[in-house]
Structure formats: structure tokens, C-alpha cells
Amino acid sequence: MTVQYEKAETGTNEYISAIITDKPVTDAGAAIKYYGRIKNCTSKDDASGTVTINTANKLGENDYLYVFNEQCNGDKKTDYASTLEKIVNGTFLAKLTAKGSRNLVLSWNKTNGAEGYDVFFEICSKKQPRLTVTVKGNKNPKWTFKKLKRRQPIRHMSKPGLRKMGRRLMSKNHTASLRYLSTNPGVAEVTKKGKITGHKSGRCY
């Protein structure tokens, strides 16, 4: 998994680090399942960039991944240089289902770490789809488009969002005709292009 970051503190013992927890860090009962220093930010050039985090056999389906900037000074205590940023992970799949003659129900799978979803909607044209609604929470991911015109082509997007949800934009192109998802990334992972990498014996699809 690749994560983009910016405005990190740099210098001696400054790092981009990550933790995986079984519950949100706001939950007093959250347990840290993994901690790792990902990148040593020694120079000013390290203040912004990307880091790659190997989550294979570490990040479970219901776990939470957080990335942050810290100073590691040898006292076995973290001196935070940034807030914990929760990372949305998983393959996002959506579908449209007709409801009657003029309504469409957009539904999608729950995406781990998402606190809400932005739904963009527009007729098929060169215009950028507009933000139609923000669906808060992660319990019932669906939305109904009502009273549409008959025989009118449309395009839509619903995208997971954590912060600044209204700023997310839809690609000018349609999404890929095929998407790939592993039900158990600890056993096997699959890329956006469909390349499968096995990790251990087990069952997934």
C-alpha cells in the first residue's frame, strides 16, 4: 500500500511511522497489533513524498491502519510530530440497481476505515459530476436517485472519504470495466490489474 504525506518534521530521528490496531484509536480498548518506522526523514526533501507499507499478513479485514510523523529518541516513547491519520483501505466496488421506471439505487461495499462517502452524479457529458450527497457513517452504504428522466445516459461515483470529503472529484473517464478484490489478503493479494500474489496456505476468492 502506498500512502502520500506532506509537511512532515525532518531532522535527527524523525520518521514516518505506522500502526495497525484492532479498534479505532479513540476506543480505550484498542490494541496495537503492529508498529513500524517506515521512512527516516533526515533531510528537507523528506518533508513530502510517499511511503510504501507492506500490510501483507498484518492488516486484517476489520483492522485500522494509521500513519503519523514521530520523533524516535531512544526512550521507547513516541514523540508525535503529527496527528494520527487513519488510512482507508480495501477495494471499492459499487453497483446501480433499477427501482421502478425512474429510480436507481446506488449501493457499495463497506470500505475499512471510511467515515463517510461522497456520491457524485451527472448525466453523461463533459461536465465534471457534482457532489450530490455525503452519506455519513459506514453502516448502510447506499443512496437512491429519484425521478430520473427516461432513456437518459448517466454516470455516477461514490467514493470513500475521511476528511475534506467535499473536495473529492471524479475522473473524467469511466471506471475500469473489471475490478479485483481478495476476500483474504493474508492468503493472497490482487492488484488493480488482476495480478495475484500468494502469501500462505488458506482459502480466499
C-alpha positions in Angstrom: 0.0 0.0 0.0 1.4 3.4 -1.0 0.5 6.5 1.1 1.2 10.1 0.2 2.2 12.5 3.0 3.2 16.2 3.4 4.6 18.7 5.9 6.5 16.1 7.9 9.0 17.2 10.5 12.5 16.4 9.4 15.9 16.0 11.1 17.6 13.6 13.5 15.4 10.6 14.4 12.3 12.0 12.6 10.3 9.2 11.0 7.1 8.4 9.1 5.6 5.5 11.1 2.6 3.3 11.1 0.5 1.3 13.5 -2.3 -1.2 13.0 -5.0 -1.5 15.7 -7.9 -3.8 16.1 -10.2 -0.9 17.0 -10.2 2.9 16.4 -7.5 4.6 18.5 -10.3 6.7 20.1 -11.5 3.4 21.7 -9.9 2.9 25.1 -9.8 -0.8 24.4 -7.9 -0.6 21.2 -4.8 -2.8 20.9 -1.8 -2.2 18.7 -1.2 -5.2 16.5 1.7 -3.8 14.5 4.1 -0.8 14.8 6.8 0.1 12.3 9.0 3.0 11.3 8.5 3.3 7.6 10.8 6.2 6.5 13.6 8.2 8.1 13.0 11.8 7.3 16.6 13.2 7.6 16.5 16.0 5.0 14.1 18.8 4.0 13.4 16.8 0.8 11.8 14.2 3.0 9.1 16.6 4.2 6.7 15.5 1.5 6.5 12.3 -0.6 5.2 8.8 -0.5 5.8 5.7 1.6 5.1 2.1 0.8 3.7 0.0 3.7 3.7 -3.8 3.4 0.4 -4.8 5.0 0.5 -8.5 3.9 -0.3 -10.8 6.9 -0.6 -7.7 9.1 -3.8 -5.8 8.2 -7.0 -7.8 8.8 -10.3 -7.1 7.3 -11.6 -5.2 10.4 -8.3 -3.6 11.4 -7.3 0.1 11.3 -4.2 1.5 9.8 -2.8 4.8 11.0 0.2 6.7 9.6 2.0 9.5 11.5 5.1 11.6 11.9 7.2 10.9 15.0 10.5 11.5 16.7 12.2 8.4 18.0 14.8 9.4 20.6 15.5 6.0 22.2 13.4 6.3 25.3 10.8 3.9 23.9 8.2 6.5 23.9 6.7 8.2 20.8 7.0 12.0 20.5 4.3 12.7 17.9 5.1 15.4 15.3 1.6 14.9 13.7 -1.8 13.6 14.4 -2.6 10.0 13.6 -4.1 9.8 10.1 -6.5 7.0 9.5 -6.0 5.3 6.1 -8.9 4.0 4.1 -8.0 0.6 2.7 -9.7 -2.0 0.5 -11.2 -2.3 -3.0 -14.2 -0.1 -3.6 -17.0 -1.8 -5.6 -20.3 -0.1 -6.4 -23.4 -1.1 -8.4 -26.6 0.5 -9.7 -29.9 -1.3 -9.4 -33.1 -0.1 -11.1 -36.0 0.6 -8.8 -39.2 1.1 -10.7 -39.1 3.0 -14.0 -37.3 6.2 -12.9 -35.3 5.4 -9.7 -31.8 4.0 -9.3 -30.3 2.6 -6.1 -26.5 3.0 -5.8 -25.0 0.6 -3.3 -21.4 -0.3 -2.5 -19.3 -2.4 -0.1 -18.2 -1.1 3.2 -14.6 0.2 3.0 -12.5 -0.3 6.1 -11.6 3.0 7.8 -14.2 5.1 5.9 -16.3 7.5 8.0 -18.5 8.6 5.1 -18.9 8.5 1.4 -19.3 11.2 -1.3 -21.7 10.5 -4.1 -21.1 12.3 -7.4 -23.8 12.3 -10.1 -24.2 13.7 -13.6 -25.6 12.9 -17.0 -23.0 11.5 -19.4 -21.3 14.7 -20.7 -18.0 16.6 -20.5 -19.1 18.2 -17.3 -17.5 17.3 -14.0 -20.0 15.3 -11.9 -21.3 17.4 -9.0 -21.3 16.3 -5.4 -24.9 15.2 -4.8 -24.8 14.0 -1.2 -22.4 12.9 1.5 -23.5 9.7 3.2 -22.2 9.8 6.8 -21.2 6.7 8.6 -20.3 3.2 7.4 -23.3 1.1 8.3 -25.7 1.4 5.3 -23.7 2.4 2.2 -26.4 3.2 -0.4 -28.2 6.1 -2.0 -31.3 6.3 -4.2 -31.5 8.7 -7.2 -35.2 9.5 -7.7 -37.4 10.7 -10.6 -34.8 10.4 -13.3 -35.6 11.2 -16.9 -36.3 8.1 -19.0 -33.7 6.9 -21.5 -31.0 9.4 -20.4 -27.5 8.1 -20.0 -25.8 9.0 -16.7 -22.6 8.4 -14.8 -22.0 8.2 -11.1 -19.4 7.8 -8.5 -19.4 7.1 -4.8 -16.1 7.4 -3.1 -15.0 6.7 0.5 -13.9 9.8 2.4 -12.3 10.6 5.7 -11.5 14.3 5.7 -12.4 17.1 3.3 -14.9 14.8 1.7 -16.4 17.5 -0.5 -13.1 18.0 -2.3 -13.0 14.6 -3.9 -13.5 14.7 -7.7 -14.5 12.1 -10.2 -12.2 11.0 -13.0 -13.1 12.4 -16.5 -13.1 8.8 -17.7 -15.3 5.9 -16.8 -14.0 3.4 -14.2 -12.4 0.2 -15.2 -14.8 -2.5 -16.6 -13.2 -5.1 -14.3 -12.1 -4.7 -10.7 -10.4 -7.2 -8.5 -10.8 -8.0 -4.8 -9.3 -10.6 -2.4 -11.5 -11.7 0.5 -8.4 -12.6 2.5 -5.3 -10.5 1.6 -3.3 -12.5 4.1 -3.6 -15.6 1.9 -3.4 -13.9 -1.5 -3.5 -10.3 -2.7 -4.6 -9.0 -6.1 -3.5 -5.7 -7.8 -5.8 -3.3 -9.7 -4.6 -5.1 -12.9 -5.5 -8.5 -11.7 -2.1 -9.9 -10.8 -2.4 -12.3 -7.9 0.4 -12.8 -5.3 0.1 -15.7 -2.8 1.4 -15.4 0.8 0.4 -18.6 2.6 -1.9 -21.6 2.5 -5.5 -20.8 3.0 -8.7 -20.1 1.2 -9.9 -16.9 -0.4 -11.7 -15.8 -3.6 
